[in-house]
């Protein structure tokens, strides 16, 4: 079994399994945006093609078995083996279905933060233009964010929508269980985005007090599943909702029945929020990658240990550069355990630094004033130090 020490060495013990992405030759610090896929992902893609070629329209039975395998694995990663999981190509389509199930006429108020990923940021901004009362609570300071979110909940609030790890800053949001309790008192729905946690910060919905929350996320980032692998975890009371945006897969099991033109029927469970025809290749790929993780012992706890080591190393290497605070800085107010899987560096020239690093073969990601270094388990310690050294060179040349 691979150990954390094996991953710190050069070459990294996992790197050979990611040869198609050439992770041993490139400095891919894009982990917060897009991690490399292991080579076995190709096996899943080819299996999807072979099933389509062999079975044509009868492929869907096999495709749905793959989808069920992926959903089962995701439920395990949420610490909720009995979870009802609706799969989708992206979080946006799932969030839209969730929003369409709310009584926004009777409760036209949505509470969120000003630090959300584009999916929520853009869609909620557009709804605000149409008259929905969207309250944006400042994401900082994160220590009091849950308390401030809860304080905004009232009888007109349809839902609270927030992340468990903030997309810009990497800070883990504490106290979301308290938000869930307040939402329950007001019969308000709570949707939590765990996209930036799964695969790098262990999640247990029961331990977090989120059993009755809606949970959205995906595998494009830390889970290495590639595009098309997002999900909505339904809470136990989800069968009370009838999403207005609904796909015909929601009645897949009853297609031979005569439809009732006067009333749209909904099944119980995950299919209630299902969409329509999709490319099942993503689920074949995801199922194979998730099996690879199991085979190599890449559990949430193991990956968390690896991530903490890698981000701590990057932070120390950054500090050693002694860069002026007005050029680039990092948050030193919290221990590394209070953060997710990337190092957030803040400065007015973050975008230009991102481009200059890419020109020198160091791939990161950025948003606004934040430059993010996102390590991954297939990178060695030497690669992380090399990447940070290039940052120092770029700044000195400015």
N, C-alpha and C positions, 0 to 999 in steps of 0.2 A: 504494500500500500504506500502511496506517495505521502511524504511528510512535508510540513512547512519548510524544513531545511532544504529539501530537494528543490523546492520552488525558488529559493533564494540564490541558488548556485547558478553558475554559468557553464554550460547551458542549462536553462530551466528544464526540469524533468517533464513538464507538460508540453513544452513548446513543439516537440516533434509531432504531437497529435494535431497541431494547427498549421501544418506545413503549407497548405494552400493559401493561407493568409500571410505567410512568411513572417510570423511573429518574432522569429529569432533574428531576422535581418532588419526589421523596422522598429522604430520607437513609437508604438501605437498606444498613446495615452488618451485614447478616445473612449475608455471604458464607461464613462458616464453617459455617453451618447450611443455608442455602438461597439460591443465587444466582438472579437473574431469568433467565427464558428469553428468547432472542431471538424476535422476532415470527414468524420463519419456522417456529417450532415448530408454529404453527397449521396450516401446510401439511401437516406430517406427520400431525397428528391427522385432518385432513379426508381425506387420502389413505387412511388406515386405514379410515375410515367408508365411503368410496367403494368400496374393494376388498371390504369385507364385503357391501355392498349389491349389488355387481355379481356377485360370485363365490360368495357364501354360504359353504357349507362348503369349497368349493374355494379359499377365500382363503388357506389355510395355506401353500401353496407360495410365495405372495408374501410372507406374513408371515415365513416362515423365511428368505427371501432378505434381508429387512430385518435379521433377527436376525444373520445371517451377516455383513452389512455392519458392524453395530455391534461384533460380536466381533472382526472384523479391525481396526477402528479402535482398540479397546481393547488388542489385542495390540501394535499399533504404539506406543501410549502407554506400554506396559511395556517397550519396547525388545526385544521378543521376537516377531518377525513370525510365527514358526511355532507360537506358543503355542496350546494347546488351552484354549478358553474356554467354560465353562458359564455361561449367563446365568440370572438369577433375579430375582424381583420385589424381594427385599431380601436383605441379607447374612445375616440370621438363618436363613432357610431353607437357604442354602448352607453356613453354618457347622454347622448341625444335621446335614446330610448328611455333611459331612466328619467330624464327631465320630462319627457312626454307622458310619463305615467303619473306625474305630480298634479295636484289640484292647484294650478297656478292662477286660476280665476279666484278661488277662495283664499289662497295663501300666496299672494304675488310677491313674495320676498325671499331672496336667496342670499345666504351669508357665505362668504369665501375669504380668501386672503389675497394680498397683493403680490404673493410670491409663487403663484401656481404656474404649471407648465402651460404651453400654448393651447392645449385642448380646452381647458377650462377658461383660461384668460380670454381667448378670442370669442368663444361661444357665449360666455356670460356677458361680455361687453356688448355683443350684438343684441342679446336679449334685453339688456338695459336700454338700448336705443328704441326698443319696441315697447317700453313702458314697464318692464319688470324691475322691481326695486332690488338692485344688486348692491349689497353692502360688502365692501372690501376692507377687511381688518388688516392693519400692518403686520407683516410676518415677523418683524423684529420689534422687541426682543422675543425670541422663540420660547424663553422660559415661561412667559405669561400668555402665550398665544392661545392655548386651550381655554384659559380663563376668560380671555377677551372675546373669543368666539362664542362661548357659552352665554356671555352677557348680552349678546346681540339676538339671542333666540327669543321669539315671542309667539303669540298665537297666530300671527300672520306669516310666519316663516315656513315656507314649504320644505326647504332643505338647507343643510350646511354642507359645503363641499370644500375639502381640504386635503392636503398631502400628509403622509406620515414622515417623509423626509423631504425637506425643502429643496426644490430643483436648483435654485441659484446658489444657495449657501452651504448645502450638505448637512444642515442641522436637523437632527431628529426632533420631532415635535412630541414633547412629553404631555401626559395628561389627557389624551384623546378619549379615554374612558369616561372622564368627567363631562366632556362634550356630549358623549353618547347618552349619559344619564340625563342631562338637561334636555336633550332632544326628545327623549322618551317621555319626560314630564309634559312637554308641549305637543306631543304627537307630531314631531318634526322628523323628517328623514335625515340621516347622516350618510354621506358618501365620502369614503376615504381612499385616496390614491396611494397605492403602495408600489407603484412602478419603480421608484428609486430606492426601494428597500429590498425587494425580492432578489435573492442571489448574492446579497452583500450584507444585509442586516436581517437576522432571523425574525420571523413574524409568527406570533401566536395570537389569534383574534380573541380567544378567551382570556388570556393573560393581559391583553391590552384593554379589555372591557368593551370589545367591539363585536360581540356576538350578534347584536341586532343592527349592525351597520351594513350598508352596501359597500362593497370593496371592488375597486377597479385597478387594473394593472396590466403588465405585459412582459414579454420575454425578449424584446429587441435589444435590451441593454445588458444587464448583468447576468441574465440566464442564458445568453448566447443562442437564442432560438431563431433569430432572424425576424424578418417582417411577417405580419399576418398572424401573430400569436398573442392576442390580447384577450382579456376576460373580464366578466362582471360576476362577482360572487353575490348571490342573492341572500338576504337575511331570511330567517324563518317565517316572517310575516309577508313575504313577497307576493303570495298568491292573492292578496287583496288588491293588487294593482293591475291595471289594464293599459299597457303602453299604447299611446295613440300612434306612434311610429312603430309599426309591427311588420315583420316579414313573413312570407308564406311558409318558411320552415317551422314557424310556430304551430302550424297545423299539419306538419309532415306525416304524423302518425294517423291522421284522419282524412287523408286526401281522397280515399275511396268513398267517404260519406258524402251525402248531399249537403252542400253548404246552406246555411240559413241566411238569406239576404238581409234580414232584419236585425241580426245581432252577430257580431264577430265573437267567435269562441276562443278561449285561451286554455291551454293545458296547464296542469300543475307543474311546478318544478322549473328547471333551467330553461326548458323550451319556451316558456312563457315570454321570455325576452329575446327569442331567437331572431335572426335576420333572414337572409335569403341565400341564393346560390353563391358559392364562393369557391376559390381555388384551394382544394384540400392539400396541395403540396406542402403548405406551411405546417400542417399538423403531422404529416409524415416526417418532415425534417425535425420538428420539435420533439416528437416521440423518440426519435433516434438519439438526439442530443441529450435528452433527459436520462435515457438509459446509460449513455456514456458517463454522465455525471455520477450516477449510482455506482457504476462499475469502478470508478476511480476514487470513490469516497469523497466526492465534492459536495458534502452536506452543507446546509446553511451555516452551521457552527464552524466547520472547517474553513469555509470561504470567508467568514467574518474574521477569524484569526489571521488569515492571509492578508485580508484587506487592511486591518488595523496596522499590521507590520508595514505594509507597503506605503500607506498614506502617512504614517509616522515618519518613515524614512524620507519621503518626499518633503515633508514639512521641515525636517531638520536640515536637509540639503538646501532648501530654500532659505532658511535662516542663515546658513553659512555663507550665502551670497551677499548678505548684508546690504540688501537693496533699500534705498530710501523709501520711507513709508508713503510719501506722496507719489511715488512711481508705481509701486506694487506692494500690497500688504496682505496679511492673512489674519483671520480671527483667532486670537490666542486666549479668548475669554472662557473657553470650555475645554474639557478633556477630550481626547480623540474619541473616546467611547460615546460621546454625545453627538457624533457626526456619522454621516453615511460613508459611501465608498469612493469619495473623490476629494481632492484638495482644491478649495476655492480660493483664488487669489484675486484681489480687487484693485483696480487701477484705471485711470482715465484712458489708457492706451491699450486696454485688453484685446480689442479686436485687431489692432495693428501687430501686437505681439503674437497673437494666434497665427496670423498670416506669415510673419517672419519666421516663426518656429517651423511652420509647414515647409517653407522654402529650404530649411536646413534639415528636413527629414524627421522632425518631431511633431507628431499629430496629436492635437488637443481639441478642446471645444470651448466655445465662449458664448456668453449672452450678456449684452450690455457692458457693464464695467467688470464683469466676472470672467476670468480666465480659469478654466478647470482642467486639472491634471487627473485623469481617471485611469488608475492602474488596473491590471487584470492578472489573474493567477498564472498566466503563461509568461509573464515578464520576470526577468531576473533582477536582483538588487542592482547589479552593475548597469543594466539598461535604465533603471529609474534614476540612478545618479548621473548617467550620461545625459539623459533628457533634461534634468535640472541644470546641468553644467551648460548646455546649449542656451537655456534661458538666460543665464548670466552673461554669456557672450553676446547675445542679441541686445540685451539692455546696455551693455558697455559700449556697443557700437552705435547706439542711438545718439 
